[in-house]
Amino acid sequence: MQAVEDIVHPMCKDAKNGDGKKPFDVFIESHEELVKAGEKWTKDTASTYIAVDSLVLTIMFAAAFAIPGGNN
């Protein structure tokens, strides 16, 4: 979004449409669902990575304290 703001004429940033809304307000309203979907995806991905990370950490911990060659 910053790239678009850099190339838009300053007068156009403050202009209002027929409903009295600025371009930024229209952008935010039209992308609400996309933001919600992104948040859900991020939470789902984070919980998946936490589960996998826990399994890897458990295996690494067990391997670190295992005695090489067994218990002879």
N, C-alpha and C positions, 0 to 999 in steps of 0.2 A: 504494500500500500504506500510505503514511503516513496518508492520509485515513481508512482503516479503523481503524488503530491509535488514532487520536484519538477515535473514537466508541465503541470497545469498552471495556467495564468492565475495570479492571486485573486483577481476579480471574480473568476469562475468559482473559486473555493467558497466565496461568501454569497454567491448567487443562490436564490431560492426558487424552487419549482412552484407549480400551481397550488400545491398543498401547503406551501410555506416552509418546506423542509430544505435544509442544506444538503449538498451531495454526501457529506460524511454521514449524516443521519439516515439517508436512504440506504447507503452501503451497509450500515450496521443493522438496520431492520431487515434487509434482504438476505443477510448472511447469518441470522440467528440460528437457523436449523443446522447450518454447516458447523457453527461453533459448538453446538450441543453434541453433534455427531463426533466431532473431533475430541471433545472431552471424554465421551464414552469410550472411544477407541483407545485413547491414552490410558484410561483407567484399566481397561481390559488387558492391554498389552503389558502394563506395569505388573498386574497381578500374575500374569503368565510368567514373566521373567523372574518374579520373586519365587514362584514355585520351583522353577528349573534351577535357579541359583541355590535354593535350599538343598536340593538333591545333590548338586555338585559339591557344595560345601560339606555335606555329610560324608560323601565318599572321600573327599580330600582329607578330612579330619581323621577318618578311619585309616586311610593309607599312611598318614604321617606318623601314627603311633603304632603301626604294625611292626613287629620285629622281623627283620629280613631273615629268611631261612627257617622260619617257624619257631616252635617252642622246644627245641631239642635241648 
